[in-house]
Amino acid sequence: MVKRFQKILIANRGEIALRVHRACQEMGIRTVAVHSTADASAMHVRLADESVCIGPPAARDSYLNMAAILSAAHITGAEAIHPGYGFLSENADFAEMVEAHGLAFIGPKPAHIRMMGDKIAAKDAMRRLGVPLVPGSLGALNSVDEARAVAAEVKYPVLIKAAAGGGGRGMKVAQNEGELEEAYRLARTEAKAAFGDDSVYLEKYLDRPRHIELQVLADSYGNVVHFGERDCSLQRRHQKLVEEAGSPALTAADRNSLGATVTSALKELGYRNAGTLEFLWQDGQFCFIEMNTRLQVEHPVTEMVCGVDLVREQIRIAAGEELGYDQSEVHFSGHAIECRITAEDPETFTPSPGRVNTFHAPGGLGVRVDSALYSGYSVPPHYDSLVAKLVVHGTDRAQAIARMRRALNEMVVDGIRTTIPLHQRIMADPEFQSGDYTIHWLERFVARGHGE
């Protein structure tokens, strides 16, 4: 049944809360902002139709406080909750609680969130659905001897990974058998500390892959479409810094082949709402690594090349609407690049919270800035350091790079340190401009900047 929402609570903060608010406003939907005491003057709080303070600065006492968020939804009469990304966006228990309280969760089914949150279960599901995987163990490793047996089969180097992991935590490389036992022990210890679960599995370590992800949408009627790939290979310590749509390495045939495989799998799975499947790509082969059951930070580059509002589509799907179009009606135009601007020192990456004395966003044709900054705003020290996403679109990659260089030069964030200078260096680098890079490129690039 289709139900038009009148009011949506946004269970997040910063630029993504503002992004969801803007989509709601354009759809004629009222918004409720929740916030910690540290975010009382945040832009999403100022612009929302209503706001509710849900706790003190620590995320565990505010943005991760399920009871407080649900109470805020009820007292304000919200009919649905959009979780954004991070915080509770991939928490299956929260999604179940939202639905149990008679509210719509603007995201996938709780069962799929839970399945894809377990990396082993996700890989097993994708294997059954015909999606190619990185060679490795079929499930969790029960001992270091089992790890040795799998490693001998797939050949070194290998990667030990946390089953409940993410962001590079609980992940260790073993170049040979002599390093395997230590890597196995450290990965389990980190996984237990970070996720409360020491389950680990093993994969073949690919030495020069690109990180490619595919954006999908699925409605409740079995319709699934993809919106092309994003190249997220420019990473530091497994954290993405720059993303592109499409990938400089892939052809339209690569995209179509991967898209057909993925949409067929998700249709069989009965998936609903937005999702992103992440792959390692090397020597023309795609290998599934994980699925994110939420909106991605880098979703704007997809919107720029496809002309689709992914947040609006999420809301429509959650309200029971059909997609209303098929794959043949999704078109790709030009090239888009996103630079994540963080409140960090551009050389040491030390966090740099504090008061923003002056904020000037760049503009012009093909330039988009997703940010909750304003002059006089104080960036709190309690949360992720992302303060802005600078996104550009061009007719081709060369124009997009030129446009990004110009936009970075125009952007002013005074009062705190940011990574704008690092992005300026990246955009000016001939190797980046050539498009010939892997997931290891940025680490070496940063090291070169330090004279190493």
ZILIN-V411800 format. One line per field, one symbol per residue. ss: DSSP state (2 for helix, 1 for strand, 0 for the rest). phi: phi as a letter, one per 20 degrees, with the letter a starting at -180 (. if undefined). burial: b if it has 16 or more other C-alpha atoms within 10 Angstrom, else e. A space follows every 50 residues. Layout:
BEGIN
ss = ???
phi = ???
burial = ???
END
This chain:
BEGIN
ss = 00000011110002222222222222000111111122200022222001 11111000222000022222222222000111000000000222222222 00011000022222222022222222220000100100000002222222 22220001111111110011111100222222222222222222200001 11110000011111111100000111111111111100111111100000 02222222222222222220001111111111001111111100000022 22222200022222222200000000222000001111111101000000 10011001110000001111100000011000000111111111002222 22222222220111000002222222220222220000002222222220 00
phi = .ecffebcedeabmffffffgfffgfemdfccedbeffdgdfffffeffb bcfdqfgggfecfdeffffffffffemfdbcdemcmlefddfffgffgff emdeeerffgfffffffdffffffffffenefcfgrfebfeeafffffff fffemffccecffdermnfmccedfbffeffffffffffffffecmbefc cccfeeebededcdeccbeedneccddndcedfecclmdfdcccceffed dffgfffffffffffffffmfcneacedcecblmdecfdaceeafegegf ffffedmdeffgfgfgffeneegnbdffeeddcmccccdeedebffdemf gcfqfefcccefbogmdccdbdfbfnfdffeecgefdadeccccfbffff fffffffffefccdoceceggffffffefgffgfnebcfeffgffffffe me
burial = eeebbebbbbbbbbbbbbbbbbbbeeeebbbbbbbbebbeebbbbeebee bbbbbebeeeebbbbbebbbebbeebebbbbbbbbbbbbbbbebbbbbee eebbbbbbbbebbbbbbbbbbbbbbbeebebbbbbbbebbbeeeeebbeb beebbbbbbbbbbbbbeebbbbbbeebeebbebbbbbbbbbbebbebbbb bbbbbbeebbbbbbbbbbbbeebbbbbbbbbbbbbbebebbbbbbbbbbe eeeebeebbeebbbbbbeebbbbbbbbbbbbbeeebbbbbbbbbbbbbbb bbbbbbeeebbbbbbbbbbebbbeeeeeeeebebbbbbbbbbbbbbeeee bbbbbbeebebbeeebbbbbbbbbeebbbeeeeebbbbbbbbbbeebebb bebbbbbbeebbbebbbbbbebbbebbeeeebbeeebbbbbbeebbeeee ee
END
